[in-house]
Amino acid sequence: MTFNSFIPPQRTLMGPGPSDVSPRVLNALSRPTVGHLDPTFIGMMDEVKQLLQYVFQTKNTFTIALSAPGSAGMEACFVNLVEAKDKVIVCRNGVFGQRMLENVTRIGATPVVVDCPWGEAVDVAKVEQALIEHPDAKFLAFVHAETSTGALSDAKSLCALAKAHQCLTIVDAVTSLGGVELRVDDWQIDAIYSGSQKCLSCVPGLSPISFSEQAISVINHRETPIQSWFLDQSLVVNYWSGEGKRAYHHTAPVNSLYALHESLVMLHEEGIENSWQRHKQMHEQLAAGLAELGLEFIVPANERLPQLNTVKIPEGVDDAAVRNYLLAHYNLEIGAGLGDLAGKAWRIGLMGYAARNENVALCLAALKDALTRFAK
Amino acid sequence: MTFNSFIPPQRTLMGPGPSDVSPRVLNALSRPTVGHLDPTFIGMMDEVKQLLQYVFQTKNTFTIALSAPGSAGMEACFVNLVEAKDKVIVCRNGVFGQRMLENVTRIGATPVVVDCPWGEAVDVAKVEQALIEHPDAKFLAFVHAETSTGALSDAKSLCALAKAHQCLTIVDAVTSLGGVELRVDDWQIDAIYSGSQKCLSCVPGLSPISFSEQAISVINHRETPIQSWFLDQSLVVNYWSGEGKRAYHHTAPVNSLYALHESLVMLHEEGIENSWQRHKQMHEQLAAGLAELGLEFIVPANERLPQLNTVKIPEGVDDAAVRNYLLAHYNLEIGAGLGDLAGKAWRIGLMGYAARNENVALCLAALKDALTRFAK
């Protein structure tokens, strides 16, 4: 059997992630590998921490990049904070709220599910009701930007409510970080995780996470041990800590962290508010064009994610045929629907480096062509 | 605050890993990111599976690369296979045997520890005794190549013993895979994990794993659910499966998998037996040179890992001063001692792309210089 080097095509990535990666980031990725305890690398990791604090808008000391994808970041938040004895209010308005529930269930904790329609934001009034009905709930968990539907929830109001009811918050910011306003400290978020491959426009495989002082205190006062060794953040912190000697935990993914560092340097150069604004502008351009093509959004206007535009597949149009055509003829990837929206919607991402004029123009032109070809 | 791009120095990596990465692999790493469900990427993943089967010398259908480092691969083996009701014989002759024990304990299973001196292979007779004394043990777990000490254990004999006692085997091949003889099917290994950054000479961050049919059957007949969602291989298999539609589990680390693919293509070009032989030859060259320098091995001659040479730090020589000098003056990294061997030993790696004549020559010349400078 013969195996050859893999030379991937040059795609434009406008699905739900991974998003387009800047050549600067790919270049950083391929720099020579150094040891994970090399002094130069440790200096870079300190900068990654500072830059993550900047993009999360937090002073949390525990702000690191987990050496695994966003779904491991989600699990790290739940398994470190939640014990079997705890009650957790979980908001479910898409696939990732469902995954949060799965995490709570596997821990053996008691979930209280607040169900909201797919394609809409989490209903703040419903959450308030749940908080009132369950004064013994210890955590409120919700997804800021639901990647499966394109809905943006009001994290600020949800966290304020949670705090008013003495609840800690666990927030999924996989798709929101860098793409929409997010202020961990101002909004009093206790545990938050994201992914490298969405609006940070880095390669997939890392999960930025941040824990508040209160979250750290909860971890330090657990009654039961954390089952996972790999995700036990009380061990991981000794490797990422800037104070004193680094303790070996696992071998850090050195090159992926080069890439994350570079993507964060780029975001810092642009300014986080400017990045939010750019995503908003690109979304407005795209939305105007989609309207001209007669495509309708799934999500109500005031609850839409600028970085993830979910539109109904027009009656009679073949979902897979259109996506395959875009890929084959334009090297353009847009996303299929996920879960309840499979076969019913497309997800058009404008994340990070992909939120550019040229991408909007290409996407609209290619979609116009495809819709003409594959209309009934 | 200003942040600049990180330009790492060009090191020669001769520690316990990460090892030197070939320019071919770094080049593959930086190729344009495609979607994790892109048809071209799925084709490449199928090749990664086939190539991993080749390097593991197995026909196991469940042979994949986990999207996280080797320590997550270890945890994946334990949490998928072992339940709280199970008894596990754990061999401990270094840091990673200790970590296996930690995994067993966190699951709540009953460990039987077979302690062997650090710097020696696992004692086969002791293991046989434990198997006789504990006929109810379900698993035997051991480290093939102890990265903390440089000792190679007799995996073939240990697995044969385990099978004779109706035990399944869980084997750590983080440092052994690609560097010494390893035959998963012939030796009847049930669950095995490795790391990308040792003798495969890929960047760190991925963990190749493989489960036998019997291991899969054990997973399918568990009485209790697996706590981890991220490491639940019954879900992961639906993404890596070649049959039918790929089910989304998490976003694969696309670029790291390009690199792993390239490193495996290189290993396939060389031939796995040739790779084992190369490691042996380079080890013999290095060992001869170390003897000339008066450096003594920790591990008895017939139990030494060719790819990880652990030598005693001579009396009166300053450990850190020597390592810092090698790094500063030669850009050469060798490893410090770990655990019981901290401050007492150096670990000199000859892993994968690092197992080359030029590396051996550099290391011996640089060590000679350093030992002269920092001798009493």
Interface residues (C-beta under 8 A of the other chain):
Chain A: M1 F3 N4 S5 F6 I7 P8 P9 Q10 R11 L13 G15 G17 P18 D20 V21 R24 L26 N27 A28 L29 S30 R31 P32 T33 V34 G35 H36 D38 P39 T40 F41 M44 E47 Q50 L51 S67 A68 P69 G70 S71 A72 E75 V79 R99 E102 N103 R106 I107 G195 Q197 V203 P204 G205 P225 I226 Q227 S228 W229 F230 Y248 H249 H250 T251 A252 P253 V254 N255 S256 Y258 A259 H261 E262 L264 V265 H268 L327 E333 L338
Chain B: M1 F3 N4 S5 F6 I7 P8 P9 Q10 R11 L13 G15 G17 P18 D20 V21 R24 L26 N27 A28 L29 S30 R31 P32 T33 V34 G35 H36 D38 P39 T40 F41 M44 E47 Q50 L51 S67 A68 P69 G70 S71 A72 E75 V79 R99 E102 N103 R106 I107 G195 Q197 V203 P204 G205 P225 I226 Q227 S228 W229 F230 Y248 H249 H250 T251 A252 P253 V254 N255 S256 Y258 A259 H261 E262 L264 V265 H268 L327 E333 L338
